[in-house]
Amino acid sequence: MMYYEKYGDEQNPIIVCLHGANHVHCFSKQCEYLSRNYCVIVPHLPGYGRNEVKTFTTVEALKQLVEFIPSLGKKVTLMGFSLGAQLAFVMMCKASQLFNGVVMISPWLLKDPTEVEKAMKQASDNEKLSKNKLFVGINALAMGLDKDEREENAQFAQNVTMTTILNSIDNGIRFEDFADYRDVDVPMLALCGIKETLEVRKSVRTLSMQNPHCAYDMWDGAAHNIPFKAASRLNKAVEEFMEKNGK
């Protein structure tokens, strides 16, 4: 059974939010705002938060999501950030019938193997820092988490294994392996910040170029932090997307 948090009335249209690696609470501002008119559901991906599986793999995450989302009993809108956006991309390609629409924020889908290796080395070098309570607390404050969320975030950080972190980076999700993306006919929105890596920006542009149902935008001043640093703008963008596609 996939553990999840629910905000708002489940009779309303549902938005399922797939969090980024190490950031179970990354959609905190969306949960607070969007739950006024929508039911916002945040599953905990394998290896993170309260998910009972201790190690992340793409196969296990997709298996759990394919079982969980149909159990909600109706079509949903899927929104993912970073790792969650990559999983949302795969879910959309493989099971588009489950969704009214999909929002992908900062997906890394065009990957140079050298850049993947660099990211994995950086994560390994920073293993102790990733569990340092002061460092984790500062990051939580920067995300705008409240006291309870900061305490929970600190607890979750201690339980994430390095294997989970490395598997999340080297997750095997690459745009070129999903030729069926071009046939997806549900509304899509791809977003990233102008300050993000070139590969993320190229990923977002390619999503739009390869499918007429996918709009895209790159936000000035934003980096790999849109859900919490550009929360108001994202909330409005999601509201507009839901008004058009989510009911």
ZAGU-698706 format. One record per residue (C-alpha): x, y, z; residue in three letters. Coordinates in pm, whole numbers. Layout:
# residues N
<pt><px>X</px><py>Y</py><pz>Z</pz><type>ALA</type></pt>
...
# end
This chain:
# residues 247
<pt><px>0</px><py>0</py><pz>0</pz><type>MET</type></pt>
<pt><px>140</px><py>339</py><pz>-101</pz><type>MET</type></pt>
<pt><px>144</px><py>592</py><pz>183</pz><type>TYR</type></pt>
<pt><px>0</px><py>931</py><pz>88</pz><type>TYR</type></pt>
<pt><px>-109</px><py>1264</py><pz>232</pz><type>GLU</type></pt>
<pt><px>-449</px><py>1407</py><pz>138</pz><type>LYS</type></pt>
<pt><px>-556</px><py>1771</py><pz>149</pz><type>TYR</type></pt>
<pt><px>-906</px><py>1892</py><pz>69</pz><type>GLY</type></pt>
<pt><px>-1233</px><py>1722</py><pz>-21</pz><type>ASP</type></pt>
<pt><px>-1195</px><py>1407</py><pz>-230</pz><type>GLU</type></pt>
<pt><px>-1526</px><py>1488</py><pz>-401</pz><type>GLN</type></pt>
<pt><px>-1345</px><py>1773</py><pz>-577</pz><type>ASN</type></pt>
<pt><px>-1120</px><py>1720</py><pz>-880</pz><type>PRO</type></pt>
<pt><px>-802</px><py>1542</py><pz>-774</pz><type>ILE</type></pt>
<pt><px>-444</px><py>1657</py><pz>-826</pz><type>ILE</type></pt>
<pt><px>-182</px><py>1389</py><pz>-754</pz><type>VAL</type></pt>
<pt><px>157</px><py>1548</py><pz>-678</pz><type>CYS</type></pt>
<pt><px>478</px><py>1348</py><pz>-725</pz><type>LEU</type></pt>
<pt><px>754</px><py>1500</py><pz>-513</pz><type>HIS</type></pt>
<pt><px>1119</px><py>1541</py><pz>-600</pz><type>GLY</type></pt>
<pt><px>1407</px><py>1340</py><pz>-458</pz><type>ALA</type></pt>
<pt><px>1464</px><py>1428</py><pz>-90</pz><type>ASN</type></pt>
<pt><px>1173</px><py>1672</py><pz>-99</pz><type>HIS</type></pt>
<pt><px>854</px><py>1501</py><pz>16</pz><type>VAL</type></pt>
<pt><px>724</px><py>1843</py><pz>124</pz><type>HIS</type></pt>
<pt><px>814</px><py>2031</py><pz>-195</pz><type>CYS</type></pt>
<pt><px>446</px><py>2088</py><pz>-281</pz><type>PHE</type></pt>
<pt><px>359</px><py>2224</py><pz>65</pz><type>SER</type></pt>
<pt><px>248</px><py>2562</py><pz>-74</pz><type>LYS</type></pt>
<pt><px>36</px><py>2396</py><pz>-342</pz><type>GLN</type></pt>
<pt><px>-131</px><py>2167</py><pz>-88</pz><type>CYS</type></pt>
<pt><px>-226</px><py>2465</py><pz>125</pz><type>GLU</type></pt>
<pt><px>-358</px><py>2682</py><pz>-159</pz><type>TYR</type></pt>
<pt><px>-507</px><py>2438</py><pz>-410</pz><type>LEU</type></pt>
<pt><px>-689</px><py>2228</py><pz>-151</pz><type>SER</type></pt>
<pt><px>-949</px><py>2505</py><pz>-123</pz><type>ARG</type></pt>
<pt><px>-1102</px><py>2393</py><pz>-451</pz><type>ASN</type></pt>
<pt><px>-931</px><py>2064</py><pz>-527</pz><type>TYR</type></pt>
<pt><px>-829</px><py>1746</py><pz>-352</pz><type>CYS</type></pt>
<pt><px>-448</px><py>1739</py><pz>-345</pz><type>VAL</type></pt>
<pt><px>-285</px><py>1400</py><pz>-288</pz><type>ILE</type></pt>
<pt><px>89</px><py>1353</py><pz>-228</pz><type>VAL</type></pt>
<pt><px>210</px><py>991</py><pz>-246</pz><type>PRO</type></pt>
<pt><px>543</px><py>919</py><pz>-77</pz><type>HIS</type></pt>
<pt><px>769</px><py>764</py><pz>-339</pz><type>LEU</type></pt>
<pt><px>962</px><py>447</py><pz>-252</pz><type>PRO</type></pt>
<pt><px>1262</px><py>519</py><pz>-32</pz><type>GLY</type></pt>
<pt><px>1127</px><py>855</py><pz>82</pz><type>TYR</type></pt>
<pt><px>905</px><py>983</py><pz>360</pz><type>GLY</type></pt>
<pt><px>682</px><py>713</py><pz>507</pz><type>ARG</type></pt>
<pt><px>691</px><py>472</py><pz>215</pz><type>ASN</type></pt>
<pt><px>765</px><py>128</py><pz>355</pz><type>GLU</type></pt>
<pt><px>999</px><py>37</py><pz>69</pz><type>VAL</type></pt>
<pt><px>1345</px><py>146</py><pz>181</pz><type>LYS</type></pt>
<pt><px>1516</px><py>181</py><pz>-156</pz><type>THR</type></pt>
<pt><px>1399</px><py>380</py><pz>-457</pz><type>PHE</type></pt>
<pt><px>1390</px><py>218</py><pz>-799</pz><type>THR</type></pt>
<pt><px>1200</px><py>346</py><pz>-1099</pz><type>THR</type></pt>
<pt><px>1039</px><py>5</py><pz>-1147</pz><type>VAL</type></pt>
<pt><px>907</px><py>-4</py><pz>-790</pz><type>GLU</type></pt>
<pt><px>785</px><py>357</py><pz>-803</pz><type>ALA</type></pt>
<pt><px>594</px><py>298</py><pz>-1127</pz><type>LEU</type></pt>
<pt><px>450</px><py>-29</py><pz>-995</pz><type>LYS</type></pt>
<pt><px>314</px><py>145</py><pz>-686</pz><type>GLN</type></pt>
<pt><px>176</px><py>440</py><pz>-883</pz><type>LEU</type></pt>
<pt><px>5</px><py>217</py><pz>-1141</pz><type>VAL</type></pt>
<pt><px>-170</px><py>40</py><pz>-854</pz><type>GLU</type></pt>
<pt><px>-244</px><py>352</py><pz>-649</pz><type>PHE</type></pt>
<pt><px>-383</px><py>603</py><pz>-898</pz><type>ILE</type></pt>
<pt><px>-667</px><py>383</py><pz>-1032</pz><type>PRO</type></pt>
<pt><px>-771</px><py>318</py><pz>-670</pz><type>SER</type></pt>
<pt><px>-879</px><py>684</py><pz>-650</pz><type>LEU</type></pt>
<pt><px>-1179</px><py>593</py><pz>-864</pz><type>GLY</type></pt>
<pt><px>-1166</px><py>866</py><pz>-1126</pz><type>LYS</type></pt>
<pt><px>-936</px><py>1046</py><pz>-1365</pz><type>LYS</type></pt>
<pt><px>-688</px><py>1278</py><pz>-1196</pz><type>VAL</type></pt>
<pt><px>-449</px><py>1555</py><pz>-1291</pz><type>THR</type></pt>
<pt><px>-87</px><py>1453</py><pz>-1235</pz><type>LEU</type></pt>
<pt><px>179</px><py>1705</py><pz>-1131</pz><type>MET</type></pt>
<pt><px>543</px><py>1621</py><pz>-1072</pz><type>GLY</type></pt>
<pt><px>859</px><py>1808</py><pz>-976</pz><type>PHE</type></pt>
<pt><px>1210</px><py>1697</py><pz>-1075</pz><type>SER</type></pt>
<pt><px>1220</px><py>1318</py><pz>-1009</pz><type>LEU</type></pt>
<pt><px>841</px><py>1331</py><pz>-979</pz><type>GLY</type></pt>
<pt><px>815</px><py>1503</py><pz>-1317</pz><type>ALA</type></pt>
<pt><px>1021</px><py>1228</py><pz>-1477</pz><type>GLN</type></pt>
<pt><px>791</px><py>964</py><pz>-1328</pz><type>LEU</type></pt>
<pt><px>488</px><py>1166</py><pz>-1442</pz><type>ALA</type></pt>
<pt><px>629</px><py>1161</py><pz>-1796</pz><type>PHE</type></pt>
<pt><px>652</px><py>781</py><pz>-1793</pz><type>VAL</type></pt>
<pt><px>307</px><py>740</py><pz>-1636</pz><type>MET</type></pt>
<pt><px>157</px><py>963</py><pz>-1902</pz><type>MET</type></pt>
<pt><px>323</px><py>765</py><pz>-2181</pz><type>CYS</type></pt>
<pt><px>217</px><py>428</py><pz>-2040</pz><type>LYS</type></pt>
<pt><px>-124</px><py>504</py><pz>-1888</pz><type>ALA</type></pt>
<pt><px>-256</px><py>832</py><pz>-2029</pz><type>SER</type></pt>
<pt><px>-614</px><py>707</py><pz>-1985</pz><type>GLN</type></pt>
<pt><px>-582</px><py>771</py><pz>-1611</pz><type>LEU</type></pt>
<pt><px>-529</px><py>1144</py><pz>-1647</pz><type>PHE</type></pt>
<pt><px>-717</px><py>1463</py><pz>-1731</pz><type>ASN</type></pt>
<pt><px>-383</px><py>1636</py><pz>-1774</pz><type>GLY</type></pt>
<pt><px>-21</px><py>1641</py><pz>-1662</pz><type>VAL</type></pt>
<pt><px>204</px><py>1921</py><pz>-1531</pz><type>VAL</type></pt>
<pt><px>578</px><py>1850</py><pz>-1541</pz><type>MET</type></pt>
<pt><px>803</px><py>2087</py><pz>-1349</pz><type>ILE</type></pt>
<pt><px>1179</px><py>2070</py><pz>-1410</pz><type>SER</type></pt>
<pt><px>1196</px><py>1724</py><pz>-1571</pz><type>PRO</type></pt>
<pt><px>1546</px><py>1597</py><pz>-1659</pz><type>TRP</type></pt>
<pt><px>1474</px><py>1377</py><pz>-1959</pz><type>LEU</type></pt>
<pt><px>1761</px><py>1453</py><pz>-2198</pz><type>LEU</type></pt>
<pt><px>2062</px><py>1319</py><pz>-2012</pz><type>LYS</type></pt>
<pt><px>2429</px><py>1319</py><pz>-2100</pz><type>ASP</type></pt>
<pt><px>2581</px><py>1017</py><pz>-1920</pz><type>PRO</type></pt>
<pt><px>2871</px><py>1236</py><pz>-1811</pz><type>THR</type></pt>
<pt><px>2631</px><py>1476</py><pz>-1637</pz><type>GLU</type></pt>
<pt><px>2458</px><py>1185</py><pz>-1466</pz><type>VAL</type></pt>
<pt><px>2793</px><py>1061</py><pz>-1336</pz><type>GLU</type></pt>
<pt><px>2880</px><py>1411</py><pz>-1211</pz><type>LYS</type></pt>
<pt><px>2550</px><py>1438</py><pz>-1025</pz><type>ALA</type></pt>
<pt><px>2598</px><py>1095</py><pz>-867</pz><type>MET</type></pt>
<pt><px>2953</px><py>1180</py><pz>-756</pz><type>LYS</type></pt>
<pt><px>2835</px><py>1508</py><pz>-604</pz><type>GLN</type></pt>
<pt><px>2559</px><py>1326</py><pz>-414</pz><type>ALA</type></pt>
<pt><px>2807</px><py>1066</py><pz>-284</pz><type>SER</type></pt>
<pt><px>3055</px><py>1334</py><pz>-178</pz><type>ASP</type></pt>
<pt><px>2777</px><py>1517</py><pz>9</pz><type>ASN</type></pt>
<pt><px>2630</px><py>1213</py><pz>184</pz><type>GLU</type></pt>
<pt><px>2711</px><py>1333</py><pz>537</pz><type>LYS</type></pt>
<pt><px>2591</px><py>1684</py><pz>458</pz><type>LEU</type></pt>
<pt><px>2258</px><py>1552</py><pz>333</pz><type>SER</type></pt>
<pt><px>2190</px><py>1414</py><pz>681</pz><type>LYS</type></pt>
<pt><px>2334</px><py>1705</py><pz>877</pz><type>ASN</type></pt>
<pt><px>2048</px><py>1844</py><pz>1087</pz><type>LYS</type></pt>
<pt><px>2161</px><py>2206</py><pz>1055</pz><type>LEU</type></pt>
<pt><px>2197</px><py>2182</py><pz>677</pz><type>PHE</type></pt>
<pt><px>1864</px><py>2002</py><pz>640</pz><type>VAL</type></pt>
<pt><px>1698</px><py>2259</py><pz>865</pz><type>GLY</type></pt>
<pt><px>1832</px><py>2553</py><pz>664</pz><type>ILE</type></pt>
<pt><px>1704</px><py>2395</py><pz>343</pz><type>ASN</type></pt>
<pt><px>1364</px><py>2339</py><pz>502</pz><type>ALA</type></pt>
<pt><px>1347</px><py>2703</py><pz>607</pz><type>LEU</type></pt>
<pt><px>1440</px><py>2808</py><pz>253</pz><type>ALA</type></pt>
<pt><px>1149</px><py>2598</py><pz>126</pz><type>MET</type></pt>
<pt><px>916</px><py>2784</py><pz>359</pz><type>GLY</type></pt>
<pt><px>811</px><py>2476</py><pz>556</pz><type>LEU</type></pt>
<pt><px>627</px><py>2524</py><pz>883</pz><type>ASP</type></pt>
<pt><px>759</px><py>2390</py><pz>1215</pz><type>LYS</type></pt>
<pt><px>588</px><py>2050</py><pz>1192</pz><type>ASP</type></pt>
<pt><px>698</px><py>2004</py><pz>832</pz><type>GLU</type></pt>
<pt><px>1057</px><py>2098</py><pz>921</pz><type>ARG</type></pt>
<pt><px>1066</px><py>1844</py><pz>1200</pz><type>GLU</type></pt>
<pt><px>921</px><py>1574</py><pz>975</pz><type>GLU</type></pt>
<pt><px>1158</px><py>1667</py><pz>695</pz><type>ASN</type></pt>
<pt><px>1457</px><py>1628</py><pz>930</pz><type>ALA</type></pt>
<pt><px>1333</px><py>1285</py><pz>1036</pz><type>GLN</type></pt>
<pt><px>1281</px><py>1173</py><pz>677</pz><type>PHE</type></pt>
<pt><px>1631</px><py>1290</py><pz>575</pz><type>ALA</type></pt>
<pt><px>1792</px><py>1053</py><pz>825</pz><type>GLN</type></pt>
<pt><px>1618</px><py>752</py><pz>671</pz><type>ASN</type></pt>
<pt><px>1701</px><py>807</py><pz>304</pz><type>VAL</type></pt>
<pt><px>1974</px><py>570</py><pz>189</pz><type>THR</type></pt>
<pt><px>2252</px><py>663</py><pz>-50</pz><type>MET</type></pt>
<pt><px>2132</px><py>385</py><pz>-281</pz><type>THR</type></pt>
<pt><px>1794</px><py>555</py><pz>-301</pz><type>THR</type></pt>
<pt><px>1959</px><py>890</py><pz>-382</pz><type>ILE</type></pt>
<pt><px>2182</px><py>741</py><pz>-651</pz><type>LEU</type></pt>
<pt><px>1895</px><py>540</py><pz>-802</pz><type>ASN</type></pt>
<pt><px>1689</px><py>857</py><pz>-815</pz><type>SER</type></pt>
<pt><px>1960</px><py>1030</py><pz>-1018</pz><type>ILE</type></pt>
<pt><px>2048</px><py>736</py><pz>-1243</pz><type>ASP</type></pt>
<pt><px>1685</px><py>634</py><pz>-1284</pz><type>ASN</type></pt>
<pt><px>1691</px><py>518</py><pz>-1645</pz><type>GLY</type></pt>
<pt><px>1417</px><py>759</py><pz>-1757</pz><type>ILE</type></pt>
<pt><px>1526</px><py>911</py><pz>-2089</pz><type>ARG</type></pt>
<pt><px>1312</px><py>1089</py><pz>-2344</pz><type>PHE</type></pt>
<pt><px>1447</px><py>890</py><pz>-2638</pz><type>GLU</type></pt>
<pt><px>1317</px><py>563</py><pz>-2491</pz><type>ASP</type></pt>
<pt><px>953</px><py>672</py><pz>-2510</pz><type>PHE</type></pt>
<pt><px>857</px><py>708</py><pz>-2874</pz><type>ALA</type></pt>
<pt><px>491</px><py>670</py><pz>-2773</pz><type>ASP</type></pt>
<pt><px>507</px><py>1017</py><pz>-2614</pz><type>TYR</type></pt>
<pt><px>428</px><py>1168</py><pz>-2953</pz><type>ARG</type></pt>
<pt><px>89</px><py>993</py><pz>-2951</pz><type>ASP</type></pt>
<pt><px>-21</px><py>1112</py><pz>-2606</pz><type>VAL</type></pt>
<pt><px>-335</px><py>1321</py><pz>-2650</pz><type>ASP</type></pt>
<pt><px>-398</px><py>1459</py><pz>-2300</pz><type>VAL</type></pt>
<pt><px>-326</px><py>1825</py><pz>-2215</pz><type>PRO</type></pt>
<pt><px>24</px><py>1880</py><pz>-2080</pz><type>MET</type></pt>
<pt><px>224</px><py>2168</py><pz>-1938</pz><type>LEU</type></pt>
<pt><px>603</px><py>2162</py><pz>-1898</pz><type>ALA</type></pt>
<pt><px>774</px><py>2425</py><pz>-1682</pz><type>LEU</type></pt>
<pt><px>1126</px><py>2510</py><pz>-1571</pz><type>CYS</type></pt>
<pt><px>1333</px><py>2805</py><pz>-1457</pz><type>GLY</type></pt>
<pt><px>1565</px><py>3004</py><pz>-1679</pz><type>ILE</type></pt>
<pt><px>1842</px><py>2938</py><pz>-1424</pz><type>LYS</type></pt>
<pt><px>1815</px><py>2558</py><pz>-1449</pz><type>GLU</type></pt>
<pt><px>2065</px><py>2335</py><pz>-1625</pz><type>THR</type></pt>
<pt><px>2078</px><py>2332</py><pz>-2002</pz><type>LEU</type></pt>
<pt><px>1958</px><py>1971</py><pz>-2010</pz><type>GLU</type></pt>
<pt><px>1646</px><py>2049</py><pz>-1807</pz><type>VAL</type></pt>
<pt><px>1567</px><py>2348</py><pz>-2030</pz><type>ARG</type></pt>
<pt><px>1617</px><py>2135</py><pz>-2341</pz><type>LYS</type></pt>
<pt><px>1394</px><py>1866</py><pz>-2193</pz><type>SER</type></pt>
<pt><px>1110</px><py>2112</py><pz>-2144</pz><type>VAL</type></pt>
<pt><px>1142</px><py>2254</py><pz>-2496</pz><type>ARG</type></pt>
<pt><px>1159</px><py>1906</py><pz>-2648</pz><type>THR</type></pt>
<pt><px>842</px><py>1797</py><pz>-2469</pz><type>LEU</type></pt>
<pt><px>657</px><py>2081</py><pz>-2640</pz><type>SER</type></pt>
<pt><px>825</px><py>2040</py><pz>-2979</pz><type>MET</type></pt>
<pt><px>745</px><py>1668</py><pz>-2996</pz><type>GLN</type></pt>
<pt><px>378</px><py>1686</py><pz>-2896</pz><type>ASN</type></pt>
<pt><px>122</px><py>1956</py><pz>-2990</pz><type>PRO</type></pt>
<pt><px>-74</px><py>1890</py><pz>-2670</pz><type>HIS</type></pt>
<pt><px>217</px><py>2009</py><pz>-2452</pz><type>CYS</type></pt>
<pt><px>259</px><py>2378</py><pz>-2377</pz><type>ALA</type></pt>
<pt><px>578</px><py>2498</py><pz>-2211</pz><type>TYR</type></pt>
<pt><px>717</px><py>2797</py><pz>-2030</pz><type>ASP</type></pt>
<pt><px>1048</px><py>2899</py><pz>-1875</pz><type>MET</type></pt>
<pt><px>1026</px><py>3138</py><pz>-1584</pz><type>TRP</type></pt>
<pt><px>1262</px><py>3430</py><pz>-1533</pz><type>ASP</type></pt>
<pt><px>1440</px><py>3428</py><pz>-1198</pz><type>GLY</type></pt>
<pt><px>1352</px><py>3068</py><pz>-1122</pz><type>ALA</type></pt>
<pt><px>1596</px><py>2781</py><pz>-1071</pz><type>ALA</type></pt>
<pt><px>1532</px><py>2421</py><pz>-964</pz><type>HIS</type></pt>
<pt><px>1291</px><py>2543</py><pz>-696</pz><type>ASN</type></pt>
<pt><px>965</px><py>2649</py><pz>-862</pz><type>ILE</type></pt>
<pt><px>712</px><py>2483</py><pz>-625</pz><type>PRO</type></pt>
<pt><px>843</px><py>2667</py><pz>-319</pz><type>PHE</type></pt>
<pt><px>1027</px><py>2972</py><pz>-456</pz><type>LYS</type></pt>
<pt><px>765</px><py>3062</py><pz>-718</pz><type>ALA</type></pt>
<pt><px>469</px><py>2916</py><pz>-530</pz><type>ALA</type></pt>
<pt><px>217</px><py>3191</py><pz>-604</pz><type>SER</type></pt>
<pt><px>290</px><py>3187</py><pz>-974</pz><type>ARG</type></pt>
<pt><px>273</px><py>2808</py><pz>-987</pz><type>LEU</type></pt>
<pt><px>-53</px><py>2801</py><pz>-791</pz><type>ASN</type></pt>
<pt><px>-213</px><py>3037</py><pz>-1044</pz><type>LYS</type></pt>
<pt><px>-74</px><py>2841</py><pz>-1339</pz><type>ALA</type></pt>
<pt><px>-212</px><py>2515</py><pz>-1199</pz><type>VAL</type></pt>
<pt><px>-550</px><py>2678</py><pz>-1132</pz><type>GLU</type></pt>
<pt><px>-567</px><py>2794</py><pz>-1494</pz><type>GLU</type></pt>
<pt><px>-464</px><py>2449</py><pz>-1616</pz><type>PHE</type></pt>
<pt><px>-730</px><py>2284</py><pz>-1397</pz><type>MET</type></pt>
<pt><px>-1002</px><py>2522</py><pz>-1514</pz><type>GLU</type></pt>
<pt><px>-931</px><py>2420</py><pz>-1873</pz><type>LYS</type></pt>
<pt><px>-850</px><py>2053</py><pz>-1831</pz><type>ASN</type></pt>
<pt><px>-900</px><py>1918</py><pz>-1482</pz><type>GLY</type></pt>
<pt><px>-1273</px><py>1874</py><pz>-1438</pz><type>LYS</type></pt>
# end
